[in-house]
Amino acid sequence: MARPPKFKKGPMSAAERMRRYRARQKEIKIVNDATLTQARNRRKRLTNERNPLAQWRHAAINAQLQVSVLENRLHAYEQAPLNLDRRASAADELARQIAEFMRECPGLTIEDVRNAIDRRFGLSPPNPIAETLPASAR
């Protein structure tokens, strides 16, 4: 069994002719609308590029947006709770690792570690407790 023909054979009726005409006009209108929109956008862009007032307005709006973003970030940073326990635990973990390494290297002293830290990160502030202890207790 063959497929039925897509179009009737013989002359087109007025309804068929009008249907095809409207379909073609619809396609043309879509293409024309897109072209008009592109041209309108191009004109606006060129006008704004040539107009110093428009450029200044855009720059002011962008600056305002950037300021508001930075203010929001600052506000969020100020509101964030400081987790001192986490910092202390990280420092304790570092001290534990240093002590473990010092046990593996018997000739290494805490003064050697402090000197290495000073060389790496710059001079640290003087330790008032170490200055008050006698040399034999250090």
Biotite code that builds the C-alpha atoms (Angstrom):
import biotite.structure as struc

atoms = struc.array([
    struc.Atom([0.000, 0.000, 0.000], chain_id="A", res_id=1, res_name="MET", atom_name="CA", element="C"),
    struc.Atom([1.504, 3.299, -1.057], chain_id="A", res_id=2, res_name="ALA", atom_name="CA", element="C"),
    struc.Atom([1.641, 6.472, 0.966], chain_id="A", res_id=3, res_name="ARG", atom_name="CA", element="C"),
    struc.Atom([-1.023, 9.023, 0.043], chain_id="A", res_id=4, res_name="PRO", atom_name="CA", element="C"),
    struc.Atom([0.217, 12.075, -1.883], chain_id="A", res_id=5, res_name="PRO", atom_name="CA", element="C"),
    struc.Atom([1.222, 15.102, 0.153], chain_id="A", res_id=6, res_name="LYS", atom_name="CA", element="C"),
    struc.Atom([-0.621, 17.530, -2.132], chain_id="A", res_id=7, res_name="PHE", atom_name="CA", element="C"),
    struc.Atom([-3.671, 16.950, -4.233], chain_id="A", res_id=8, res_name="LYS", atom_name="CA", element="C"),
    struc.Atom([-3.151, 16.600, -7.911], chain_id="A", res_id=9, res_name="LYS", atom_name="CA", element="C"),
    struc.Atom([-4.616, 19.204, -10.159], chain_id="A", res_id=10, res_name="GLY", atom_name="CA", element="C"),
    struc.Atom([-5.042, 22.933, -9.825], chain_id="A", res_id=11, res_name="PRO", atom_name="CA", element="C"),
    struc.Atom([-4.614, 24.614, -6.387], chain_id="A", res_id=12, res_name="MET", atom_name="CA", element="C"),
    struc.Atom([-7.726, 25.792, -4.660], chain_id="A", res_id=13, res_name="SER", atom_name="CA", element="C"),
    struc.Atom([-7.960, 29.372, -3.422], chain_id="A", res_id=14, res_name="ALA", atom_name="CA", element="C"),
    struc.Atom([-7.685, 28.172, 0.200], chain_id="A", res_id=15, res_name="ALA", atom_name="CA", element="C"),
    struc.Atom([-4.472, 26.249, -0.525], chain_id="A", res_id=16, res_name="GLU", atom_name="CA", element="C"),
    struc.Atom([-2.991, 29.227, -2.382], chain_id="A", res_id=17, res_name="ARG", atom_name="CA", element="C"),
    struc.Atom([-3.842, 31.547, 0.556], chain_id="A", res_id=18, res_name="MET", atom_name="CA", element="C"),
    struc.Atom([-2.396, 29.081, 3.112], chain_id="A", res_id=19, res_name="ARG", atom_name="CA", element="C"),
    struc.Atom([0.924, 28.965, 1.262], chain_id="A", res_id=20, res_name="ARG", atom_name="CA", element="C"),
    struc.Atom([0.955, 32.743, 0.813], chain_id="A", res_id=21, res_name="TYR", atom_name="CA", element="C"),
    struc.Atom([0.396, 33.309, 4.550], chain_id="A", res_id=22, res_name="ARG", atom_name="CA", element="C"),
    struc.Atom([3.150, 30.802, 5.431], chain_id="A", res_id=23, res_name="ALA", atom_name="CA", element="C"),
    struc.Atom([5.611, 32.657, 3.152], chain_id="A", res_id=24, res_name="ARG", atom_name="CA", element="C"),
    struc.Atom([4.594, 36.026, 4.601], chain_id="A", res_id=25, res_name="GLN", atom_name="CA", element="C"),
    struc.Atom([5.085, 34.683, 8.140], chain_id="A", res_id=26, res_name="LYS", atom_name="CA", element="C"),
    struc.Atom([8.631, 33.535, 7.295], chain_id="A", res_id=27, res_name="GLU", atom_name="CA", element="C"),
    struc.Atom([9.441, 36.903, 5.727], chain_id="A", res_id=28, res_name="ILE", atom_name="CA", element="C"),
    struc.Atom([8.049, 38.756, 8.767], chain_id="A", res_id=29, res_name="LYS", atom_name="CA", element="C"),
    struc.Atom([10.202, 36.700, 11.169], chain_id="A", res_id=30, res_name="ILE", atom_name="CA", element="C"),
    struc.Atom([13.359, 37.440, 9.163], chain_id="A", res_id=31, res_name="VAL", atom_name="CA", element="C"),
    struc.Atom([12.480, 41.139, 8.869], chain_id="A", res_id=32, res_name="ASN", atom_name="CA", element="C"),
    struc.Atom([11.747, 41.456, 12.593], chain_id="A", res_id=33, res_name="ASP", atom_name="CA", element="C"),
    struc.Atom([15.113, 39.912, 13.476], chain_id="A", res_id=34, res_name="ALA", atom_name="CA", element="C"),
    struc.Atom([16.894, 42.234, 11.058], chain_id="A", res_id=35, res_name="THR", atom_name="CA", element="C"),
    struc.Atom([15.081, 45.280, 12.437], chain_id="A", res_id=36, res_name="LEU", atom_name="CA", element="C"),
    struc.Atom([15.921, 44.315, 16.019], chain_id="A", res_id=37, res_name="THR", atom_name="CA", element="C"),
    struc.Atom([19.587, 43.876, 15.140], chain_id="A", res_id=38, res_name="GLN", atom_name="CA", element="C"),
    struc.Atom([19.674, 47.244, 13.398], chain_id="A", res_id=39, res_name="ALA", atom_name="CA", element="C"),
    struc.Atom([17.934, 48.945, 16.342], chain_id="A", res_id=40, res_name="ARG", atom_name="CA", element="C"),
    struc.Atom([20.408, 47.417, 18.808], chain_id="A", res_id=41, res_name="ASN", atom_name="CA", element="C"),
    struc.Atom([23.341, 48.454, 16.615], chain_id="A", res_id=42, res_name="ARG", atom_name="CA", element="C"),
    struc.Atom([22.065, 52.056, 16.506], chain_id="A", res_id=43, res_name="ARG", atom_name="CA", element="C"),
    struc.Atom([21.642, 52.138, 20.288], chain_id="A", res_id=44, res_name="LYS", atom_name="CA", element="C"),
    struc.Atom([25.138, 50.766, 20.837], chain_id="A", res_id=45, res_name="ARG", atom_name="CA", element="C"),
    struc.Atom([26.714, 53.275, 18.450], chain_id="A", res_id=46, res_name="LEU", atom_name="CA", element="C"),
    struc.Atom([24.747, 56.130, 20.015], chain_id="A", res_id=47, res_name="THR", atom_name="CA", element="C"),
    struc.Atom([25.906, 55.138, 23.479], chain_id="A", res_id=48, res_name="ASN", atom_name="CA", element="C"),
    struc.Atom([29.507, 54.783, 22.341], chain_id="A", res_id=49, res_name="GLU", atom_name="CA", element="C"),
    struc.Atom([29.470, 58.316, 20.908], chain_id="A", res_id=50, res_name="ARG", atom_name="CA", element="C"),
    struc.Atom([27.586, 59.913, 23.806], chain_id="A", res_id=51, res_name="ASN", atom_name="CA", element="C"),
    struc.Atom([29.888, 60.821, 26.731], chain_id="A", res_id=52, res_name="PRO", atom_name="CA", element="C"),
    struc.Atom([26.919, 61.319, 29.061], chain_id="A", res_id=53, res_name="LEU", atom_name="CA", element="C"),
    struc.Atom([25.719, 57.772, 28.406], chain_id="A", res_id=54, res_name="ALA", atom_name="CA", element="C"),
    struc.Atom([29.233, 56.447, 28.958], chain_id="A", res_id=55, res_name="GLN", atom_name="CA", element="C"),
    struc.Atom([29.496, 58.336, 32.223], chain_id="A", res_id=56, res_name="TRP", atom_name="CA", element="C"),
    struc.Atom([26.077, 57.025, 33.304], chain_id="A", res_id=57, res_name="ARG", atom_name="CA", element="C"),
    struc.Atom([27.120, 53.426, 32.570], chain_id="A", res_id=58, res_name="HIS", atom_name="CA", element="C"),
    struc.Atom([30.409, 53.891, 34.432], chain_id="A", res_id=59, res_name="ALA", atom_name="CA", element="C"),
    struc.Atom([28.570, 55.334, 37.448], chain_id="A", res_id=60, res_name="ALA", atom_name="CA", element="C"),
    struc.Atom([26.109, 52.432, 37.509], chain_id="A", res_id=61, res_name="ILE", atom_name="CA", element="C"),
    struc.Atom([28.957, 49.887, 37.274], chain_id="A", res_id=62, res_name="ASN", atom_name="CA", element="C"),
    struc.Atom([30.858, 51.631, 40.062], chain_id="A", res_id=63, res_name="ALA", atom_name="CA", element="C"),
    struc.Atom([27.739, 51.627, 42.245], chain_id="A", res_id=64, res_name="GLN", atom_name="CA", element="C"),
    struc.Atom([27.256, 47.913, 41.647], chain_id="A", res_id=65, res_name="LEU", atom_name="CA", element="C"),
    struc.Atom([30.883, 47.176, 42.500], chain_id="A", res_id=66, res_name="GLN", atom_name="CA", element="C"),
    struc.Atom([30.642, 49.216, 45.709], chain_id="A", res_id=67, res_name="VAL", atom_name="CA", element="C"),
    struc.Atom([27.498, 47.384, 46.773], chain_id="A", res_id=68, res_name="SER", atom_name="CA", element="C"),
    struc.Atom([29.135, 44.012, 46.082], chain_id="A", res_id=69, res_name="VAL", atom_name="CA", element="C"),
    struc.Atom([32.195, 44.986, 48.127], chain_id="A", res_id=70, res_name="LEU", atom_name="CA", element="C"),
    struc.Atom([30.013, 46.290, 50.960], chain_id="A", res_id=71, res_name="GLU", atom_name="CA", element="C"),
    struc.Atom([28.092, 43.008, 51.015], chain_id="A", res_id=72, res_name="ASN", atom_name="CA", element="C"),
    struc.Atom([31.338, 41.038, 51.129], chain_id="A", res_id=73, res_name="ARG", atom_name="CA", element="C"),
    struc.Atom([32.681, 43.228, 53.934], chain_id="A", res_id=74, res_name="LEU", atom_name="CA", element="C"),
    struc.Atom([29.444, 42.866, 55.881], chain_id="A", res_id=75, res_name="HIS", atom_name="CA", element="C"),
    struc.Atom([29.539, 39.087, 55.456], chain_id="A", res_id=76, res_name="ALA", atom_name="CA", element="C"),
    struc.Atom([33.185, 39.017, 56.577], chain_id="A", res_id=77, res_name="TYR", atom_name="CA", element="C"),
    struc.Atom([32.426, 41.110, 59.658], chain_id="A", res_id=78, res_name="GLU", atom_name="CA", element="C"),
    struc.Atom([29.496, 38.877, 60.558], chain_id="A", res_id=79, res_name="GLN", atom_name="CA", element="C"),
    struc.Atom([31.438, 35.626, 60.167], chain_id="A", res_id=80, res_name="ALA", atom_name="CA", element="C"),
    struc.Atom([32.349, 34.203, 63.569], chain_id="A", res_id=81, res_name="PRO", atom_name="CA", element="C"),
    struc.Atom([36.044, 33.650, 64.160], chain_id="A", res_id=82, res_name="LEU", atom_name="CA", element="C"),
    struc.Atom([36.711, 30.020, 64.900], chain_id="A", res_id=83, res_name="ASN", atom_name="CA", element="C"),
    struc.Atom([39.509, 30.362, 67.435], chain_id="A", res_id=84, res_name="LEU", atom_name="CA", element="C"),
    struc.Atom([39.299, 26.696, 68.397], chain_id="A", res_id=85, res_name="ASP", atom_name="CA", element="C"),
    struc.Atom([40.118, 25.691, 64.840], chain_id="A", res_id=86, res_name="ARG", atom_name="CA", element="C"),
    struc.Atom([43.111, 28.032, 64.768], chain_id="A", res_id=87, res_name="ARG", atom_name="CA", element="C"),
    struc.Atom([44.337, 26.751, 68.114], chain_id="A", res_id=88, res_name="ALA", atom_name="CA", element="C"),
    struc.Atom([43.923, 23.142, 67.026], chain_id="A", res_id=89, res_name="SER", atom_name="CA", element="C"),
    struc.Atom([45.867, 23.858, 63.804], chain_id="A", res_id=90, res_name="ALA", atom_name="CA", element="C"),
    struc.Atom([48.671, 25.480, 65.823], chain_id="A", res_id=91, res_name="ALA", atom_name="CA", element="C"),
    struc.Atom([48.645, 22.548, 68.256], chain_id="A", res_id=92, res_name="ASP", atom_name="CA", element="C"),
    struc.Atom([48.885, 20.113, 65.356], chain_id="A", res_id=93, res_name="GLU", atom_name="CA", element="C"),
    struc.Atom([51.860, 22.016, 63.958], chain_id="A", res_id=94, res_name="LEU", atom_name="CA", element="C"),
    struc.Atom([53.569, 21.989, 67.370], chain_id="A", res_id=95, res_name="ALA", atom_name="CA", element="C"),
    struc.Atom([52.938, 18.229, 67.644], chain_id="A", res_id=96, res_name="ARG", atom_name="CA", element="C"),
    struc.Atom([54.539, 17.661, 64.232], chain_id="A", res_id=97, res_name="GLN", atom_name="CA", element="C"),
    struc.Atom([57.561, 19.777, 65.208], chain_id="A", res_id=98, res_name="ILE", atom_name="CA", element="C"),
    struc.Atom([57.951, 17.823, 68.461], chain_id="A", res_id=99, res_name="ALA", atom_name="CA", element="C"),
    struc.Atom([57.689, 14.518, 66.600], chain_id="A", res_id=100, res_name="GLU", atom_name="CA", element="C"),
    struc.Atom([60.368, 15.601, 64.114], chain_id="A", res_id=101, res_name="PHE", atom_name="CA", element="C"),
    struc.Atom([62.595, 16.823, 66.967], chain_id="A", res_id=102, res_name="MET", atom_name="CA", element="C"),
    struc.Atom([62.346, 13.374, 68.575], chain_id="A", res_id=103, res_name="ARG", atom_name="CA", element="C"),
    struc.Atom([63.540, 11.802, 65.318], chain_id="A", res_id=104, res_name="GLU", atom_name="CA", element="C"),
    struc.Atom([66.494, 14.228, 65.093], chain_id="A", res_id=105, res_name="CYS", atom_name="CA", element="C"),
    struc.Atom([68.094, 14.319, 68.564], chain_id="A", res_id=106, res_name="PRO", atom_name="CA", element="C"),
    struc.Atom([70.511, 17.185, 67.780], chain_id="A", res_id=107, res_name="GLY", atom_name="CA", element="C"),
    struc.Atom([67.697, 19.581, 66.778], chain_id="A", res_id=108, res_name="LEU", atom_name="CA", element="C"),
    struc.Atom([66.667, 22.152, 69.406], chain_id="A", res_id=109, res_name="THR", atom_name="CA", element="C"),
    struc.Atom([63.712, 24.496, 69.645], chain_id="A", res_id=110, res_name="ILE", atom_name="CA", element="C"),
    struc.Atom([66.106, 27.415, 69.118], chain_id="A", res_id=111, res_name="GLU", atom_name="CA", element="C"),
    struc.Atom([67.109, 25.912, 65.757], chain_id="A", res_id=112, res_name="ASP", atom_name="CA", element="C"),
    struc.Atom([63.410, 25.694, 64.798], chain_id="A", res_id=113, res_name="VAL", atom_name="CA", element="C"),
    struc.Atom([62.809, 29.318, 65.870], chain_id="A", res_id=114, res_name="ARG", atom_name="CA", element="C"),
    struc.Atom([65.819, 30.502, 63.852], chain_id="A", res_id=115, res_name="ASN", atom_name="CA", element="C"),
    struc.Atom([64.550, 28.615, 60.801], chain_id="A", res_id=116, res_name="ALA", atom_name="CA", element="C"),
    struc.Atom([61.099, 30.201, 61.196], chain_id="A", res_id=117, res_name="ILE", atom_name="CA", element="C"),
    struc.Atom([62.717, 33.634, 61.515], chain_id="A", res_id=118, res_name="ASP", atom_name="CA", element="C"),
    struc.Atom([64.729, 33.043, 58.335], chain_id="A", res_id=119, res_name="ARG", atom_name="CA", element="C"),
    struc.Atom([61.642, 31.859, 56.473], chain_id="A", res_id=120, res_name="ARG", atom_name="CA", element="C"),
    struc.Atom([59.048, 34.415, 57.637], chain_id="A", res_id=121, res_name="PHE", atom_name="CA", element="C"),
    struc.Atom([61.136, 37.266, 58.993], chain_id="A", res_id=122, res_name="GLY", atom_name="CA", element="C"),
    struc.Atom([62.038, 38.085, 62.573], chain_id="A", res_id=123, res_name="LEU", atom_name="CA", element="C"),
    struc.Atom([59.319, 37.265, 65.050], chain_id="A", res_id=124, res_name="SER", atom_name="CA", element="C"),
    struc.Atom([58.597, 39.586, 67.985], chain_id="A", res_id=125, res_name="PRO", atom_name="CA", element="C"),
    struc.Atom([60.702, 38.827, 71.073], chain_id="A", res_id=126, res_name="PRO", atom_name="CA", element="C"),
    struc.Atom([59.234, 36.293, 73.482], chain_id="A", res_id=127, res_name="ASN", atom_name="CA", element="C"),
    struc.Atom([58.896, 37.949, 76.935], chain_id="A", res_id=128, res_name="PRO", atom_name="CA", element="C"),
    struc.Atom([58.686, 34.587, 78.729], chain_id="A", res_id=129, res_name="ILE", atom_name="CA", element="C"),
    struc.Atom([61.923, 33.315, 77.175], chain_id="A", res_id=130, res_name="ALA", atom_name="CA", element="C"),
    struc.Atom([63.719, 36.549, 78.143], chain_id="A", res_id=131, res_name="GLU", atom_name="CA", element="C"),
    struc.Atom([62.744, 36.247, 81.813], chain_id="A", res_id=132, res_name="THR", atom_name="CA", element="C"),
    struc.Atom([63.883, 32.624, 82.135], chain_id="A", res_id=133, res_name="LEU", atom_name="CA", element="C"),
    struc.Atom([67.504, 31.929, 83.028], chain_id="A", res_id=134, res_name="PRO", atom_name="CA", element="C"),
    struc.Atom([69.649, 30.475, 80.257], chain_id="A", res_id=135, res_name="ALA", atom_name="CA", element="C"),
    struc.Atom([69.810, 27.065, 81.951], chain_id="A", res_id=136, res_name="SER", atom_name="CA", element="C"),
    struc.Atom([65.977, 26.776, 82.003], chain_id="A", res_id=137, res_name="ALA", atom_name="CA", element="C"),
    struc.Atom([65.585, 27.455, 78.296], chain_id="A", res_id=138, res_name="ARG", atom_name="CA", element="C"),
])
